[in-house]
Amino acid sequence: MNLSLGPLLYYWSRDDVIAFYDEAKRWPVARVYMGESVCSRRHLLRLPDWLELAEQLAAAGKEVVLSSQTLIESESDLKTLRRIVSDSRFRVEANEWGAVRLLSEAGVAFVAGPTLNVYNPETLDVLAALGAQRWLPPVEMSHATLAALLERAPTGMETEVFAYGKLPLAYSARCFTARHYNLPKDDCQFRCLDHPDGLPLSTREGAPFLTLNGIQTQSAGVYSLVGELPALRGLGVASLRLSPQSRHLGRVVEAFAAALAGEVPAPATLTRFMPGPPVDGYWHGRAGLEHAGLMHISEKHV
Amino acid sequence: MPLDLICPAGSLVSLKAAVDHGADAVYMGFRDNTNARAFPGLNFDEAQAAEGLRYAHDRGRKMLLALNTYPQPDTWSRWTGAVDSAAKLGMDAVILADAGLMRYAVRNHPQLRLHLSVQGSATSYEAVNFYREHFGIQRAVLPRVLSLPQVEDVVKHTGVEIELFGFGGLCVMVEGRCLLSSYCTGESPNSAGVCSPAKAVQWKETPTGLESRLNGVLLDRYGKNEKAGYPTLCKGRFEVGGETYYAIEEPTSLNTLDLLPEMLKIGIAAIKIEGRQRSPAYVAQVTKVWRAAIDAVKKNADAFKPTPTWQAELNKLSEGQSHTLGAYHRPWK
């Protein structure tokens, strides 16, 4: 089992993005997903810039995968998608079925992303026949459902599980960050730049609930499966996806690498670096905002 | 014919109301989580479905079966069984979201007409054409996220009929790509066929007002003169940056009567009315207004203007009693 660095879901300054991936070259991650997968208005790095960064990461020994945009709305979105697909240097993560069509037509192997909604082995088999070699379950999938699915998974299919970060939960045509600033989406003034870990949304009694990230809505809670490595290994999961955050991701990667090497994680080591409260309800078949597993681990360590 | 009117049937009574008031087709689901309105007391068993089909077919109307949740590994046969039933009963089409289930339908019932559900999240012609090439879908229901020019671009680049939502509840998120409900309650439309399930709802009168909660999470608090609506998660009031407001969407519903001439012009095949969970009286009234409006626009699109009576009728039925054109009208975004 190895580690993957998921695509950057936020909008950061060009310097911050370059610095982040510069650091990532030295992290013990096997694979790095790159590119803009959330909002086509984010342009501080355009596709050629991403490809140049991708070359650098590849030169540093990382397997690079380009993540396609999850919500395709316009011809210009499709144009970018076609350019990503036609770049033969890197594999592509398909995040909607238009990308699957183009990748299978091109006859290249691809990664089936978590928003393709693979909930059963039959759909995974459809994707395998089209060229998918690796896939991610929807982030809401529990350990029990994943186990049942993998019993009949196509042979050779590699499974990657979203294992750390705020959970990407929903996509909309509306930009909720622009809405917060009373700006129209077409003139959003790129306010996402002010929120490197998204814009926190709480209930009226102050409980952290969600995170607004442009057209994407994330959890406020930070998902972590660092305490579930034996179960993940038991399922034959190939990789764990760690999702970028603006600070301390290097420490998070270290903690996961140590856990993979056999160190028993003390929950506090990771929670210190989280930009929100820990959650893992989904893995246990419960509401996503619960954190059953963490309490379980704490009890074991008391 | 363009602009077929597709109406919701949560029960046999609603189905008859829709047919009697002019629906070209009704859509319904079986009484389990194979469809995205898996609510207690709603939907059809096989005998009721057969009776509904007879009622619709005797009057020259169609009946579509929604099987638009994602089959789970342990209960896969529940979904394939539903596809088998649809073929056996003679449904005019099944509305599917899952690629694996489409493959099953094509292999086992090649004569069965397939529609791509809105839950399939196809927003581009590349995605729509994918389902056409691999599974021969005849129609796709587009998520409520595209502007009309974007819809037109899809129509121009595919041979698949395009169906749009015209009226009813408004999903702000791309359908099939929203897990907010399971994050809060453990159950989402994709995997459980429900959003903000009623069993997780709690109402409580407090000194600061009436509170609505979903699995304990405070969704809203209503003052003395405020009307409290069903606590759908994305239509609550939340705090962002020190401000309390409808951070995602107001409790409003979709009404596209004004856009009918344009929808006709760009070649929309069908208009869908949301609301299988609504009452037969609701279905009757909405169907009646939309039948009249579609007949009027087809007769003379240039002179078409929704009448104040239609709008007043529809306003009475709307959630929060307010309307939006949603994403079809770009400024909404």
Chai-1 contact restraints between the chains, C-beta under 6 A:
chainA,res_idxA,chainB,res_idxB,connection_type,confidence,min_distance_angstrom,max_distance_angstrom,comment,restraint_id
A,L71,B,V174,contact,1.0,0.0,6.0,A-B,restraint_1
A,I72,B,T123,contact,1.0,0.0,6.0,A-B,restraint_2
A,I72,B,S124,contact,1.0,0.0,6.0,A-B,restraint_3
A,E73,B,Q150,contact,1.0,0.0,6.0,A-B,restraint_4
A,E96,B,A127,contact,1.0,0.0,6.0,A-B,restraint_5
A,W97,B,A127,contact,1.0,0.0,6.0,A-B,restraint_6
A,W97,B,F130,contact,1.0,0.0,6.0,A-B,restraint_7
A,G98,B,S124,contact,1.0,0.0,6.0,A-B,restraint_8
A,G98,B,E126,contact,1.0,0.0,6.0,A-B,restraint_9
A,G98,B,A127,contact,1.0,0.0,6.0,A-B,restraint_10
A,R101,B,E126,contact,1.0,0.0,6.0,A-B,restraint_11
A,R101,B,F130,contact,1.0,0.0,6.0,A-B,restraint_12
A,T115,B,R177,contact,1.0,0.0,6.0,A-B,restraint_13
A,N117,B,Y70,contact,1.0,0.0,6.0,A-B,restraint_14
A,Y119,B,Y70,contact,1.0,0.0,6.0,A-B,restraint_15
A,N120,B,P71,contact,1.0,0.0,6.0,A-B,restraint_16
A,N120,B,P73,contact,1.0,0.0,6.0,A-B,restraint_17
A,N120,B,W76,contact,1.0,0.0,6.0,A-B,restraint_18
A,N120,B,G100,contact,1.0,0.0,6.0,A-B,restraint_19
A,E122,B,G100,contact,1.0,0.0,6.0,A-B,restraint_20
A,T123,B,D98,contact,1.0,0.0,6.0,A-B,restraint_21
A,T123,B,A99,contact,1.0,0.0,6.0,A-B,restraint_22
A,T123,B,G100,contact,1.0,0.0,6.0,A-B,restraint_23
A,V126,B,A99,contact,1.0,0.0,6.0,A-B,restraint_24
A,V126,B,G100,contact,1.0,0.0,6.0,A-B,restraint_25
A,V126,B,R103,contact,1.0,0.0,6.0,A-B,restraint_26
A,E140,B,L179,contact,1.0,0.0,6.0,A-B,restraint_27
A,E140,B,S182,contact,1.0,0.0,6.0,A-B,restraint_28
A,A148,B,P73,contact,1.0,0.0,6.0,A-B,restraint_29
A,A148,B,D74,contact,1.0,0.0,6.0,A-B,restraint_30
A,L149,B,P73,contact,1.0,0.0,6.0,A-B,restraint_31
A,L169,B,L179,contact,1.0,0.0,6.0,A-B,restraint_32
A,L169,B,L180,contact,1.0,0.0,6.0,A-B,restraint_33
A,L169,B,Y183,contact,1.0,0.0,6.0,A-B,restraint_34
A,A170,B,M173,contact,1.0,0.0,6.0,A-B,restraint_35
A,A170,B,C178,contact,1.0,0.0,6.0,A-B,restraint_36
A,A170,B,L180,contact,1.0,0.0,6.0,A-B,restraint_37
A,Y171,B,V174,contact,1.0,0.0,6.0,A-B,restraint_38
A,Y171,B,R177,contact,1.0,0.0,6.0,A-B,restraint_39
A,S172,B,V172,contact,1.0,0.0,6.0,A-B,restraint_40
A,S172,B,M173,contact,1.0,0.0,6.0,A-B,restraint_41
A,A173,B,V145,contact,1.0,0.0,6.0,A-B,restraint_42
A,A173,B,A327,contact,1.0,0.0,6.0,A-B,restraint_43
A,A173,B,K333,contact,1.0,0.0,6.0,A-B,restraint_44
A,R174,B,V172,contact,1.0,0.0,6.0,A-B,restraint_45
A,R174,B,K333,contact,1.0,0.0,6.0,A-B,restraint_46
A,H180,B,V240,contact,1.0,0.0,6.0,A-B,restraint_47
A,K185,B,K333,contact,1.0,0.0,6.0,A-B,restraint_48
A,L201,B,F238,contact,1.0,0.0,6.0,A-B,restraint_49
A,L201,B,V240,contact,1.0,0.0,6.0,A-B,restraint_50
A,L201,B,A247,contact,1.0,0.0,6.0,A-B,restraint_51
A,S202,B,E239,contact,1.0,0.0,6.0,A-B,restraint_52
A,T203,B,L218,contact,1.0,0.0,6.0,A-B,restraint_53
A,R204,B,L218,contact,1.0,0.0,6.0,A-B,restraint_54
A,R204,B,R221,contact,1.0,0.0,6.0,A-B,restraint_55
A,R204,B,T244,contact,1.0,0.0,6.0,A-B,restraint_56
A,E205,B,L218,contact,1.0,0.0,6.0,A-B,restraint_57
A,S219,B,Y183,contact,1.0,0.0,6.0,A-B,restraint_58
A,R286,B,G186,contact,1.0,0.0,6.0,A-B,restraint_59
A,A287,B,C184,contact,1.0,0.0,6.0,A-B,restraint_60
A,A287,B,T185,contact,1.0,0.0,6.0,A-B,restraint_61
A,A287,B,G186,contact,1.0,0.0,6.0,A-B,restraint_62
A,A287,B,N215,contact,1.0,0.0,6.0,A-B,restraint_63
A,G288,B,S182,contact,1.0,0.0,6.0,A-B,restraint_64
A,G288,B,Y183,contact,1.0,0.0,6.0,A-B,restraint_65
A,L289,B,Y183,contact,1.0,0.0,6.0,A-B,restraint_66
